[in-house]
Amino acid sequence: MIITRTGLLAVLWLLLLPGHTVAAAGSWESTLTASSPPSFPNPRPMHAKYGFGWSGFPCATAEIRLNKAGNERLQLEVTARTAGLVRALWKFDATHTSMVNAGSLHPISVRQVENDRGKKIVTELSFASGGVVSNITETPGPETKIRRFDFPHLFDLQSALLYLRSQSLQERSVQRIVVFSATDPYLATVTVLGRERVTIPAGTYNAIKFDLQLNRIKDGQLQPHRKFRRANVWLSDDPDRLLLKIEAQVFIGSVFCELQSVDFETPKP
């Protein structure tokens, strides 16, 4: 089995986040739910480990640390790397740090560094109330690419997950938010499918199951995501609402992410 760089990046980053029609600008914007106020407390500081795989084949690991940075900010630090046989074929390492306003759950900044066979890619996102500025630098490579995307109530990957877990999450409820990844904006449509028991390496949990669909936003219109087809996501149905598991269908096949272990810095309230 040959695992390509493109395939592994799909596993690592698409999971840490498809319709098939193009919608006119404005028709989808009126359906957004990003202004819904949080109704669930923020997560406790923690250290979690996740495993990633492709068609049942382990290929990467990630460690996540969530901490409070003062009274008004939440900081997420992610370290990801290829593992096992895959690492022998392709050495890839990445770090991702994001800051989120603890009260509003709006993103503040993101810094992502990828090291891939002699090339270093640094992505920096700076969020404001009206949108985001993206700076991407490749070394060696051309000059820094700067892009601005103007849109209110915008999320990065961490703030999107924090916002979703903060909602009441009643069965069949739908959340529609705009998420800016490293380079592009997407409309994420998340539907609560129900409750069930889930067993993963970290243990057995009561879980909330979701359906996730993504559409790329270009020139105010929705377009199909060429690499992502559909995903199911499970959060723990308890006061922590941990990300337990993701199963996704992408252009390279079936990929997954599972919680391996978690340690909290404070006891349950």
N, C-alpha and C positions, 0 to 999 in steps of 0.2 A: 504493500500500500504506500503510495507516494502522497505526502501531504504538502501542499504548496503554501507559500507565504500568504497569498490571497485568501486561501481557505482558512488558515489559522487566524488571520485577522478578523475574519467573519465570526469565528467562534469567540474570540476574546472580546471584541467590541460590540458586535451586534447583540450579544447576550447581556452585556452590561447595559443595554437600553431597555394587510395590503389590498388595499382595494385595487380594482382593475379599471376604474373609469377616471376620466379627468373631470373635475368639478370646477365650475366658474368661481372666480374670486367673489367672496362675500357670502355665497351660499353655504360654505362650510364654516366660515368665521362666526356666524350667528349661532352655531351649535356648540361652541367651546364652553367648557365648564371651569376654566382656570381661576375664576373669581370666587369659587365656592370656598367659604371659610373653613379652616381646619377644625375637626371635631374629635381628634384623637391626639394624645400627648406625643411629643417627640421621643425617639428611641433613646435607650440608655447607651452610654459609651461602651464600646465593645471591640473585640478582636475576633474576626471570623476568617475561616479558610474555605475556599471553594475549589472544586475540581471541574475541569472542562473536558468535553469529549466530542468526537465526531463519529457517528454511526456506531456507537458503543465502544470506540477506541479512545482511551485516555490520551490527551495531548497537551494539556496545560494546567497550571495552577494559579491561584490568586490569593493574596492575603489582603484583608480589608480592616482598617482601623477607623472607627468613628469616635470622635472626641468633641467636647465642647471647647471652643476657643473663646474664652471669656463668657460673658452672660448673653451675648447677642448673636453668636455665630456657632455653626456646626461645621466641623472639618472632617472630610473623608479622604483617607489616603489609601490608594490601591497599588500593590506591587504584583505584576503578572509576569509569567515566564513560561516558555515551552518546557516540557518535562519528558523524562523517559527516553524512549526511542526517538521520538520527534526531536528532542533537543540535540541528539547526536547528529541528526540530519540538518537541523536548522536551529541555531541559537538566536533566540529573540527575547528581549527583556523590555518591560515598559513600566512606567510609574504614572500615576494619575492623582492629582490633588485638587480638590474643589472645596470652596467655601460657600456656605448658604446662610442666609439670615434666619435665625432660629425662630423668630416670631412669625414672619410672613411666609417663610419657606421659599423666598425668591433667591435665585442664584446670585453670587457676587463675582466669583472668579474661578477659572479652571487653568491648571497647568499640566500638560501631558507630555511625557518624554518617551520616545520609542527608539531603541537601539537594535538595528537589524543589519548584520553582516557589513559593518563598516559605514553604515549611514545612520545619522542621528536626526530624528524629526522632533522638533519642539513645537507644540501647539499651545497657545495662550488665548483664553477667552476672557473678555471683560464685559460684564453685564451691567446695564442700567435700566431704569424704568421703561425706556422706550425701545430697547433692543440690545444687541451684542456686537462687539468688535472682535474679529478673529485674526490672530497673527500666527502664521505657520512658517517655520524656518527649517530648511533641510541643509545638513552639513555632511559631505560637500554638496553644493547645489546652488541654484540661483538666489536672487535676493528674496527677502521675506515677503510672503504673500499676505496682503491685508484685505480683509473683507468686512463689510458692515451689513447687518441684517436688522432692519427696523420692524419691531413687532412687540406690542405690550404683552404682559403676562407670559413671558418666555421662560422655559426651563432648560437646565442642563440635565444630564443623566441622573445625578444624585438628587437634585431638588425635585425632579419628576417623580422618583420613587418615594421621597419623603412626602410629597403632596398627595400621592395616591394612597399611601398607607394612613394618611391623616383623615381620610374621608370615612363616612359611616359604612360603606361597602355592603349595602343591602343586595340581595340576590337580584340579578338582571339589571342592576344599576349600571350606567355607562358614564365614563369620564373621557372627555376629548380635550387634549392639551397639545400645545406646540412645543417640541423639544429640539434644541439645537445641539447636534452631536459635536464632532470636532470640526466639521467643515460645512454642514448643510442643515437646514431646518426640515423637520418632519412633523406631520400630524399623527399623533398616537391616539388610537381609539381602544379603550380598555373596558371590557365588559365583565362583570362579576357573574361567573357561571354557577357558583354554588359552594357548598362546604363538603369536605371529604377528609379521610385519614391518608396521610402520606408517610412512607418510610424511605429515608435517605441515609447516607452514612452517618450523619449527625444524630439520628434517632427517628422516632415515630412521633408525628405531630398531627393535631387537628389543623386543617389548612383551609384557606380561601383560594379557590381556583379562578383564574382569569383567562380570558381570550385577549390577545394583543394583535392589533393590526397597525401597519405603518404605511403612510403615504408621503412621498417626497413633495415638498412645496417649492414650486418654481414659477416665478413671475405671477404670483398670486393664485396659481392653480395647483390642484392636486394631481400627482402622477404616481404610477406604480413604483414601488421600491424594487429595483432590479435584482437585488441580492437577497431580500427578505420576503418570505411568503406569508408565514403565520407563526404564532407561538402561543403556548400555554405557560402561565406563570402561577406559582403557588407561594403565598405568604402564610406564615403561621397565624392561626386564629386565636391569638392570645394578646396580652398587653404589649408584647414586643413587636409583633407583626414583622418577623424576620423574613427576608428573602430566602426561601427554602430551595426552590428548584425552578429551572426554565427548560422547556423543550421547544425547539424551534425548527421549522423547515426553511432552509435557505438554499441558495443556488448550488451549494456543494452537497446537499443532502440533509440529513438529520443531525443536529448538534444539541448539546445539553450542557447544563451547569447545575451542580448540586452542592449544597452546604455540607462540608466535611466536619467542621467543629466550630464552636463559638464559646467565647469567654466574656463575661460581663464584668465591668469594673465596680458596679453597684448592685445590691440585691434588688429583687423585685419589690415594687411598692406595695 
